[in-house]
Amino acid sequence: MLGVIVAVWLSERRWQARGGQKGTIVDIAVPAVIFGLIGGRLYHVITDWQTYFGSRAIKEPIQALFIWEGGLGIWGAISLGALGVWFAVRKRGISMSAVADTVAPGIAFAQAIGRWGNWFNQELYGSPTTLPWGLEIDADHGGEPGVLYHPTFLYESLWDVALGFVLLFAGRRFALRHGRLFALYVAGYTLGRFWIEGLRIDPVGGVDHAVTFLGLRINQWTSIVLFVAALAYFWLSRNRDSVEIVAPADPAHPADQADADSEDTQEPTSADDGEDAPSPRPSADTSKDPEATDDPAPETDKTTDAEVTDAPAPAAEKAEKPEKAEDDGAKDAPPPADDVTPADGVEASDAEVVTKEKNSR
């Protein structure tokens, strides 16, 4: 579990540096770990089936489910874990190859940490050795008093640490993309696993001895197959240059859904989602309003006599009837025709009567 935490932390930083969205690797790690645990246990049970089933079984069949007793094959963990990652990246709309390249160094460091569980369990050690760093194994775990054994877990842990740094350097130096960095991880890991596996004496595939084929253990044959496949992919994908998606266009919501508070929000159109765009709200139309039809027509002129008499003539009327200056030097236009000037000898009251009669006409 500590290895998983380190791998997620490193991969999250690498993913954001590549332009990916924060939290993507954390979300992907959930199905990856679940599927990885199932796959790792399945590989162990399949390759060591005689431990749980058959006449020579040393454990009950139900103990095949007891992962806390040890037994997780890295081959199954990576394979089925990758399936969980594929489901997650497909849902998010990002490239599987981009994620694989991003997490490759983190997986190597996680394996380096996980191998120390073999030391606590005193398991998966190698053949006897006289080297000063030889490992003592208790009799309860198959060791003999005074005999030192190759700490194969330590060899693989150191190999994985070195591999992780090589991957970090190679990914930065050569910009390996489209799954090529992950292929380099597979090739590098299987190369080290092949010779380390040859030192182990634990009974993989059997009860009291390891199952071999042509003098090689099961995990060695698995290493050979994966090593060749990784190199083949690394070479065949050397010219790939398509764009890898590390962040969907709008990860906050589906592509056909707009933000409610976006400044650029537009009404959906038929070109966007195949549906007719909603028509704009109709403007007010008094011609179709039953209440409006019953209202009497507005009066056009309710001005009082005094307003008509006293209001100055509109500028438009002055423009239509320009008056030119006569020889006598008059500069101002004569007053409008509507203005009534009382004649000599006529009182103001008589002038108002004349004005009213003219207006009534």
C-alpha positions as a Markdown table, in Angstrom:
| # | Residue | x | y | z |
|---|---|---|---|---|
| 1 | Met | 0.0 | 0.0 | 0.0 |
| 2 | Leu | 2.9 | 2.3 | 0.6 |
| 3 | Gly | 4.1 | 1.6 | -2.9 |
| 4 | Val | 0.7 | 2.5 | -4.3 |
| 5 | Ile | 0.8 | 5.8 | -2.4 |
| 6 | Val | 4.2 | 6.7 | -3.8 |
| 7 | Ala | 3.2 | 5.7 | -7.3 |
| 8 | Val | 0.1 | 7.8 | -7.3 |
| 9 | Trp | 1.9 | 10.8 | -5.9 |
| 10 | Leu | 4.7 | 10.7 | -8.5 |
| 11 | Ser | 2.3 | 9.9 | -11.4 |
| 12 | Glu | 0.0 | 12.8 | -10.4 |
| 13 | Arg | 2.8 | 15.2 | -10.5 |
| 14 | Arg | 4.0 | 13.9 | -13.9 |
| 15 | Trp | 0.4 | 14.0 | -15.3 |
| 16 | Gln | -0.1 | 17.7 | -14.3 |
| 17 | Ala | 3.3 | 18.6 | -15.8 |
| 18 | Arg | 2.1 | 17.0 | -19.0 |
| 19 | Gly | -1.0 | 19.2 | -19.0 |
| 20 | Gly | -3.4 | 16.8 | -17.5 |
| 21 | Gln | -6.1 | 17.7 | -15.0 |
| 22 | Lys | -5.4 | 17.5 | -11.3 |
| 23 | Gly | -6.9 | 14.5 | -9.6 |
| 24 | Thr | -7.0 | 12.3 | -12.7 |
| 25 | Ile | -4.4 | 9.8 | -11.6 |
| 26 | Val | -6.0 | 9.6 | -8.1 |
| 27 | Asp | -9.3 | 8.7 | -9.6 |
| 28 | Ile | -7.8 | 6.2 | -12.0 |
| 29 | Ala | -5.8 | 4.5 | -9.2 |
| 30 | Val | -9.0 | 3.3 | -7.5 |
| 31 | Pro | -10.1 | 0.8 | -10.2 |
| 32 | Ala | -6.4 | 0.1 | -11.0 |
| 33 | Val | -5.7 | -1.1 | -7.5 |
| 34 | Ile | -8.9 | -3.1 | -7.1 |
| 35 | Phe | -8.4 | -4.9 | -10.4 |
| 36 | Gly | -4.7 | -5.2 | -9.7 |
| 37 | Leu | -5.2 | -7.0 | -6.4 |
| 38 | Ile | -7.7 | -9.4 | -8.1 |
| 39 | Gly | -5.3 | -10.0 | -11.0 |
| 40 | Gly | -2.3 | -10.5 | -8.8 |
| 41 | Arg | -4.1 | -13.1 | -6.7 |
| 42 | Leu | -5.5 | -14.9 | -9.7 |
| 43 | Tyr | -2.0 | -15.3 | -11.2 |
| 44 | His | -0.7 | -16.7 | -7.9 |
| 45 | Val | -3.5 | -19.2 | -7.5 |
| 46 | Ile | -3.2 | -20.3 | -11.1 |
| 47 | Thr | 0.5 | -20.8 | -11.0 |
| 48 | Asp | 0.5 | -22.3 | -7.5 |
| 49 | Trp | -2.8 | -24.2 | -7.8 |
| 50 | Gln | -1.3 | -27.3 | -6.2 |
| 51 | Thr | -0.9 | -25.4 | -2.9 |
| 52 | Tyr | -4.7 | -25.1 | -2.6 |
| 53 | Phe | -6.2 | -27.9 | -4.7 |
| 54 | Gly | -5.4 | -31.5 | -5.2 |
| 55 | Ser | -4.3 | -34.4 | -3.1 |
| 56 | Arg | -1.0 | -32.7 | -2.2 |
| 57 | Ala | -2.5 | -29.4 | -1.2 |
| 58 | Ile | -1.0 | -27.9 | 2.0 |
| 59 | Lys | -3.8 | -25.3 | 2.3 |
| 60 | Glu | -7.5 | -25.3 | 2.3 |
| 61 | Pro | -9.2 | -24.1 | -1.0 |
| 62 | Ile | -10.9 | -21.2 | 0.9 |
| 63 | Gln | -7.4 | -19.9 | 1.7 |
| 64 | Ala | -7.0 | -19.0 | -2.0 |
| 65 | Leu | -9.0 | -15.9 | -1.1 |
| 66 | Phe | -6.7 | -14.9 | 1.9 |
| 67 | Ile | -4.5 | -12.3 | 0.3 |
| 68 | Trp | -3.2 | -11.2 | 3.7 |
| 69 | Glu | -1.3 | -14.5 | 3.8 |
| 70 | Gly | 0.8 | -13.6 | 0.8 |
| 71 | Gly | 0.7 | -14.5 | -2.8 |
| 72 | Leu | 0.3 | -11.7 | -5.4 |
| 73 | Gly | 1.8 | -12.2 | -8.8 |
| 74 | Ile | 3.0 | -8.9 | -10.4 |
| 75 | Trp | 2.2 | -10.2 | -13.9 |
| 76 | Gly | -1.5 | -10.6 | -13.1 |
| 77 | Ala | -1.5 | -7.4 | -11.1 |
| 78 | Ile | -0.2 | -5.3 | -14.0 |
| 79 | Ser | -2.4 | -7.1 | -16.6 |
| 80 | Leu | -5.7 | -6.8 | -14.8 |
| 81 | Gly | -4.8 | -3.4 | -13.3 |
| 82 | Ala | -4.3 | -2.1 | -16.8 |
| 83 | Leu | -7.8 | -3.2 | -17.6 |
| 84 | Gly | -9.1 | -1.1 | -14.7 |
| 85 | Val | -7.2 | 1.8 | -16.0 |
| 86 | Trp | -8.6 | 1.3 | -19.5 |
| 87 | Phe | -12.2 | 1.5 | -18.2 |
| 88 | Ala | -11.3 | 4.7 | -16.3 |
| 89 | Val | -9.6 | 6.5 | -19.2 |
| 90 | Arg | -12.2 | 5.6 | -21.6 |
| 91 | Lys | -14.9 | 7.2 | -19.4 |
| 92 | Arg | -12.8 | 10.3 | -19.1 |
| 93 | Gly | -11.9 | 10.5 | -22.8 |
| 94 | Ile | -8.1 | 10.6 | -22.4 |
| 95 | Ser | -5.4 | 8.5 | -24.1 |
| 96 | Met | -4.5 | 5.1 | -22.5 |
| 97 | Ser | -1.0 | 5.4 | -23.9 |
| 98 | Ala | -0.4 | 8.8 | -22.3 |
| 99 | Val | -1.5 | 7.4 | -18.9 |
| 100 | Ala | 0.7 | 4.3 | -19.3 |
| 101 | Asp | 3.8 | 6.4 | -20.0 |
| 102 | Thr | 3.0 | 8.7 | -17.1 |
| 103 | Val | 2.7 | 5.9 | -14.5 |
| 104 | Ala | 5.6 | 3.7 | -15.6 |
| 105 | Pro | 8.3 | 5.2 | -13.3 |
| 106 | Gly | 5.9 | 5.2 | -10.4 |
| 107 | Ile | 5.1 | 1.5 | -10.9 |
| 108 | Ala | 8.8 | 0.7 | -10.8 |
| 109 | Phe | 9.2 | 2.5 | -7.5 |
| 110 | Ala | 6.1 | 0.9 | -6.1 |
| 111 | Gln | 7.5 | -2.5 | -6.9 |
| 112 | Ala | 10.8 | -1.6 | -5.2 |
| 113 | Ile | 8.9 | -0.8 | -2.0 |
| 114 | Gly | 6.6 | -3.8 | -2.2 |
| 115 | Arg | 9.4 | -6.2 | -2.4 |
| 116 | Trp | 10.3 | -5.5 | 1.2 |
| 117 | Gly | 7.2 | -7.4 | 2.2 |
| 118 | Asn | 9.2 | -10.5 | 1.2 |
| 119 | Trp | 11.7 | -9.7 | 3.8 |
| 120 | Phe | 9.1 | -9.4 | 6.6 |
| 121 | Asn | 7.5 | -12.7 | 5.5 |
| 122 | Gln | 10.9 | -14.4 | 4.9 |
| 123 | Glu | 9.8 | -15.6 | 1.5 |
| 124 | Leu | 11.0 | -15.7 | -2.1 |
| 125 | Tyr | 14.7 | -15.9 | -1.1 |
| 126 | Gly | 17.4 | -17.3 | -3.3 |
| 127 | Ser | 19.8 | -20.2 | -3.1 |
| 128 | Pro | 22.5 | -20.4 | -0.4 |
| 129 | Thr | 25.4 | -18.0 | -0.7 |
| 130 | Thr | 28.6 | -17.0 | 1.1 |
| 131 | Leu | 28.3 | -13.3 | 0.3 |
| 132 | Pro | 28.4 | -11.0 | 3.3 |
| 133 | Trp | 24.9 | -9.7 | 2.5 |
| 134 | Gly | 23.4 | -13.1 | 2.7 |
| 135 | Leu | 20.1 | -13.5 | 4.4 |
| 136 | Glu | 19.3 | -15.7 | 7.4 |
| 137 | Ile | 16.0 | -17.6 | 7.2 |
| 138 | Asp | 14.2 | -19.2 | 10.1 |
| 139 | Ala | 13.6 | -22.9 | 10.1 |
| 140 | Asp | 9.8 | -22.2 | 10.1 |
| 141 | His | 10.2 | -20.6 | 6.7 |
| 142 | Gly | 12.4 | -23.2 | 5.2 |
| 143 | Gly | 15.9 | -22.0 | 6.2 |
| 144 | Glu | 18.7 | -24.0 | 7.7 |
| 145 | Pro | 20.7 | -22.9 | 10.7 |
| 146 | Gly | 24.0 | -21.2 | 9.8 |
| 147 | Val | 23.1 | -21.0 | 6.1 |
| 148 | Leu | 22.8 | -17.7 | 4.3 |
| 149 | Tyr | 20.6 | -17.2 | 1.3 |
| 150 | His | 20.5 | -14.7 | -1.6 |
| 151 | Pro | 18.2 | -11.8 | -0.7 |
| 152 | Thr | 16.5 | -11.8 | -4.0 |
| 153 | Phe | 13.9 | -9.4 | -2.8 |
| 154 | Leu | 16.7 | -6.9 | -2.2 |
| 155 | Tyr | 18.2 | -7.5 | -5.7 |
| 156 | Glu | 14.9 | -6.8 | -7.3 |
| 157 | Ser | 14.1 | -3.8 | -5.1 |
| 158 | Leu | 17.4 | -2.2 | -6.1 |
| 159 | Trp | 16.9 | -3.0 | -9.7 |
| 160 | Asp | 13.4 | -1.4 | -9.7 |
| 161 | Val | 14.7 | 1.8 | -8.1 |
| 162 | Ala | 17.4 | 2.0 | -10.8 |
| 163 | Leu | 14.8 | 1.3 | -13.4 |
| 164 | Gly | 12.5 | 4.0 | -12.1 |
| 165 | Phe | 15.3 | 6.7 | -12.4 |
| 166 | Val | 16.2 | 5.4 | -15.9 |
| 167 | Leu | 12.6 | 5.8 | -17.0 |
| 168 | Leu | 12.4 | 9.4 | -15.6 |
| 169 | Phe | 15.6 | 10.3 | -17.5 |
| 170 | Ala | 14.6 | 8.6 | -20.7 |
| 171 | Gly | 11.1 | 10.1 | -20.7 |
| 172 | Arg | 12.5 | 13.6 | -20.2 |
| 173 | Arg | 15.5 | 13.2 | -22.5 |
| 174 | Phe | 13.9 | 11.4 | -25.5 |
| 175 | Ala | 10.3 | 12.5 | -25.0 |
| 176 | Leu | 9.0 | 8.9 | -25.4 |
| 177 | Arg | 5.3 | 8.9 | -26.1 |
| 178 | His | 2.5 | 6.6 | -27.3 |
| 179 | Gly | 3.2 | 3.9 | -24.7 |
| 180 | Arg | 6.9 | 3.6 | -25.6 |
| 181 | Leu | 8.1 | 4.6 | -22.1 |
| 182 | Phe | 5.8 | 1.9 | -20.6 |
| 183 | Ala | 7.2 | -0.6 | -23.1 |
| 184 | Leu | 10.7 | 0.4 | -21.9 |
| 185 | Tyr | 9.6 | -0.3 | -18.3 |
| 186 | Val | 8.3 | -3.8 | -19.2 |
| 187 | Ala | 11.5 | -4.6 | -21.1 |
| 188 | Gly | 13.7 | -3.3 | -18.3 |
| 189 | Tyr | 11.8 | -5.0 | -15.5 |
| 190 | Thr | 11.6 | -8.4 | -17.2 |
| 191 | Leu | 15.3 | -8.2 | -18.0 |
| 192 | Gly | 16.2 | -8.0 | -14.4 |
| 193 | Arg | 13.5 | -10.4 | -13.3 |
| 194 | Phe | 14.8 | -13.1 | -15.5 |
| 195 | Trp | 18.2 | -13.4 | -13.8 |
| 196 | Ile | 16.9 | -12.7 | -10.3 |
| 197 | Glu | 14.2 | -15.4 | -10.8 |
| 198 | Gly | 17.0 | -17.8 | -11.6 |
| 199 | Leu | 18.4 | -17.4 | -8.1 |
| 200 | Arg | 15.2 | -18.2 | -6.3 |
| 201 | Ile | 14.4 | -21.6 | -4.8 |
| 202 | Asp | 10.8 | -21.1 | -3.7 |
| 203 | Pro | 8.5 | -23.8 | -5.2 |
| 204 | Val | 6.5 | -21.7 | -7.8 |
| 205 | Gly | 4.0 | -24.0 | -9.4 |
| 206 | Gly | 4.5 | -26.9 | -7.0 |
| 207 | Val | 4.4 | -27.8 | -3.3 |
| 208 | Asp | 7.9 | -28.8 | -2.5 |
| 209 | His | 9.7 | -27.8 | -5.8 |
| 210 | Ala | 9.4 | -25.3 | -8.5 |
| 211 | Val | 7.8 | -26.3 | -11.8 |
| 212 | Thr | 10.2 | -25.8 | -14.7 |
| 213 | Phe | 10.2 | -26.2 | -18.5 |
| 214 | Leu | 13.3 | -26.7 | -20.5 |
| 215 | Gly | 15.3 | -25.9 | -17.3 |
| 216 | Leu | 13.6 | -22.5 | -16.7 |
| 217 | Arg | 11.0 | -21.5 | -14.1 |
| 218 | Ile | 7.5 | -20.3 | -15.0 |
| 219 | Asn | 8.3 | -16.7 | -14.2 |
| 220 | Gln | 11.4 | -16.8 | -16.4 |
| 221 | Trp | 9.4 | -17.9 | -19.4 |
| 222 | Thr | 6.9 | -15.1 | -18.7 |
| 223 | Ser | 9.8 | -12.6 | -18.6 |
| 224 | Ile | 11.0 | -13.8 | -21.9 |
| 225 | Val | 7.7 | -13.5 | -23.7 |
| 226 | Leu | 7.0 | -10.0 | -22.2 |
| 227 | Phe | 10.5 | -8.8 | -22.9 |
| 228 | Val | 10.2 | -9.7 | -26.6 |
| 229 | Ala | 6.7 | -8.2 | -26.9 |
| 230 | Ala | 7.8 | -4.9 | -25.2 |
| 231 | Leu | 10.8 | -4.5 | -27.6 |
| 232 | Ala | 8.6 | -5.3 | -30.6 |
| 233 | Tyr | 6.1 | -2.6 | -29.6 |
| 234 | Phe | 8.9 | -0.1 | -28.8 |
| 235 | Trp | 10.3 | -0.5 | -32.3 |
| 236 | Leu | 7.0 | -0.7 | -34.2 |
| 237 | Ser | 5.6 | 2.4 | -32.6 |
| 238 | Arg | 8.7 | 4.6 | -33.2 |
| 239 | Asn | 7.0 | 6.6 | -36.0 |
| 240 | Arg | 3.7 | 7.3 | -34.3 |
| 241 | Asp | 3.0 | 11.0 | -34.1 |
| 242 | Ser | -0.7 | 11.3 | -33.5 |
| 243 | Val | -2.0 | 13.6 | -30.8 |
| 244 | Glu | -2.5 | 12.0 | -27.3 |
| 245 | Ile | -5.4 | 13.5 | -25.3 |
| 246 | Val | -4.4 | 14.3 | -21.8 |
| 247 | Ala | -7.3 | 16.6 | -20.9 |
| 248 | Pro | -10.8 | 16.5 | -22.5 |
| 249 | Ala | -12.0 | 19.7 | -24.0 |
| 250 | Asp | -14.4 | 20.4 | -21.1 |
| 251 | Pro | -14.0 | 17.8 | -18.2 |
| 252 | Ala | -16.6 | 19.6 | -16.0 |
| 253 | His | -19.5 | 18.3 | -18.0 |
| 254 | Pro | -20.4 | 16.6 | -21.2 |
| 255 | Ala | -19.6 | 18.3 | -24.5 |
| 256 | Asp | -23.2 | 19.0 | -25.3 |
| 257 | Gln | -24.0 | 20.8 | -22.0 |
| 258 | Ala | -23.1 | 24.4 | -21.4 |
| 259 | Asp | -22.2 | 26.1 | -18.1 |
| 260 | Ala | -25.1 | 28.1 | -16.7 |
| 261 | Asp | -22.9 | 30.9 | -15.6 |
| 262 | Ser | -20.6 | 31.1 | -18.7 |
| 263 | Glu | -20.3 | 34.4 | -20.4 |
| 264 | Asp | -20.2 | 32.7 | -23.8 |
| 265 | Thr | -23.3 | 30.6 | -23.2 |
| 266 | Gln | -25.5 | 30.4 | -26.2 |
| 267 | Glu | -28.9 | 28.8 | -26.8 |
| 268 | Pro | -28.5 | 25.3 | -28.3 |
| 269 | Thr | -29.0 | 25.2 | -32.1 |
| 270 | Ser | -29.8 | 22.5 | -34.5 |
| 271 | Ala | -26.2 | 22.4 | -35.5 |
| 272 | Asp | -25.1 | 21.6 | -32.0 |
| 273 | Asp | -27.5 | 18.9 | -30.7 |
| 274 | Gly | -29.8 | 18.1 | -33.6 |
| 275 | Glu | -32.8 | 19.8 | -32.0 |
| 276 | Asp | -34.6 | 23.0 | -33.1 |
| 277 | Ala | -33.4 | 26.0 | -31.2 |
| 278 | Pro | -36.1 | 27.6 | -29.0 |
| 279 | Ser | -37.7 | 30.7 | -30.6 |
| 280 | Pro | -37.1 | 33.9 | -28.8 |
| 281 | Arg | -39.8 | 35.2 | -26.5 |
| 282 | Pro | -42.4 | 37.1 | -28.6 |
| 283 | Ser | -42.6 | 40.8 | -28.1 |
| 284 | Ala | -45.8 | 42.4 | -26.9 |
| 285 | Asp | -48.4 | 42.7 | -29.6 |
| 286 | Thr | -51.4 | 44.9 | -28.7 |
| 287 | Ser | -53.1 | 43.9 | -31.9 |
| 288 | Lys | -53.7 | 40.4 | -30.5 |
| 289 | Asp | -54.5 | 41.5 | -27.0 |
| 290 | Pro | -58.3 | 41.4 | -26.4 |
| 291 | Glu | -58.0 | 44.1 | -23.8 |
| 292 | Ala | -56.1 | 46.3 | -26.0 |
| 293 | Thr | -58.7 | 46.2 | -28.8 |
| 294 | Asp | -61.4 | 47.4 | -26.5 |
| 295 | Asp | -59.5 | 50.5 | -25.5 |
| 296 | Pro | -60.6 | 53.7 | -27.3 |
| 297 | Ala | -58.2 | 55.3 | -29.6 |
| 298 | Pro | -56.0 | 57.8 | -27.9 |
| 299 | Glu | -56.9 | 61.4 | -28.5 |
| 300 | Thr | -54.4 | 63.1 | -30.8 |
| 301 | Asp | -54.9 | 66.6 | -29.6 |
| 302 | Lys | -56.1 | 67.7 | -26.2 |
| 303 | Thr | -54.2 | 70.9 | -26.0 |
| 304 | Thr | -56.0 | 73.9 | -24.6 |
| 305 | Asp | -56.6 | 77.0 | -26.5 |
| 306 | Ala | -54.1 | 78.8 | -24.4 |
| 307 | Glu | -51.4 | 76.3 | -25.2 |
| 308 | Val | -52.1 | 76.6 | -28.9 |
| 309 | Thr | -52.0 | 80.3 | -28.7 |
| 310 | Asp | -48.9 | 80.6 | -26.6 |
| 311 | Ala | -46.8 | 77.6 | -27.9 |
| 312 | Pro | -44.1 | 78.7 | -30.3 |
| 313 | Ala | -44.2 | 77.3 | -33.8 |
| 314 | Pro | -42.2 | 74.1 | -34.4 |
| 315 | Ala | -38.9 | 74.4 | -35.9 |
| 316 | Ala | -40.0 | 72.2 | -38.8 |
| 317 | Glu | -42.7 | 74.7 | -39.8 |
| 318 | Lys | -40.1 | 77.4 | -39.8 |
| 319 | Ala | -37.9 | 75.4 | -42.0 |
| 320 | Glu | -40.7 | 74.7 | -44.5 |
| 321 | Lys | -41.7 | 78.4 | -44.7 |
| 322 | Pro | -38.4 | 80.4 | -44.8 |
| 323 | Glu | -38.8 | 84.1 | -45.2 |
| 324 | Lys | -36.3 | 86.0 | -47.1 |
| 325 | Ala | -35.3 | 89.5 | -46.0 |
| 326 | Glu | -37.1 | 92.2 | -48.0 |
| 327 | Asp | -35.6 | 95.4 | -49.2 |
| 328 | Asp | -36.6 | 97.1 | -46.1 |
| 329 | Gly | -33.9 | 95.0 | -44.2 |
| 330 | Ala | -36.2 | 92.8 | -42.2 |
| 331 | Lys | -34.2 | 89.8 | -40.8 |
| 332 | Asp | -36.8 | 87.8 | -38.8 |
| 333 | Ala | -39.5 | 85.7 | -40.3 |
| 334 | Pro | -43.1 | 86.8 | -39.7 |
| 335 | Pro | -45.0 | 85.1 | -36.9 |
| 336 | Pro | -46.8 | 81.9 | -37.8 |
| 337 | Ala | -50.3 | 82.1 | -39.3 |
| 338 | Asp | -51.8 | 80.6 | -36.2 |
| 339 | Asp | -50.7 | 83.5 | -34.1 |
| 340 | Val | -53.5 | 86.1 | -34.0 |
| 341 | Thr | -52.6 | 89.7 | -33.3 |
| 342 | Pro | -55.5 | 91.8 | -32.0 |
| 343 | Ala | -56.4 | 94.6 | -34.4 |
| 344 | Asp | -56.4 | 98.2 | -33.4 |
| 345 | Gly | -59.3 | 99.0 | -31.3 |
| 346 | Val | -60.1 | 95.4 | -30.5 |
| 347 | Glu | -59.8 | 94.3 | -26.9 |
| 348 | Ala | -57.9 | 91.3 | -25.7 |
| 349 | Ser | -61.1 | 89.4 | -24.9 |
| 350 | Asp | -62.4 | 89.9 | -28.4 |
| 351 | Ala | -59.0 | 88.5 | -29.8 |
| 352 | Glu | -59.4 | 85.3 | -27.7 |
| 353 | Val | -62.9 | 84.8 | -29.1 |
| 354 | Val | -61.5 | 85.1 | -32.6 |
| 355 | Thr | -58.9 | 82.6 | -31.8 |
| 356 | Lys | -61.3 | 80.0 | -30.4 |
| 357 | Glu | -63.6 | 80.4 | -33.4 |
| 358 | Lys | -60.7 | 79.7 | -35.7 |
| 359 | Asn | -59.5 | 76.7 | -33.7 |
| 360 | Ser | -63.0 | 75.2 | -33.8 |
| 361 | Arg | -63.1 | 75.6 | -37.5 |
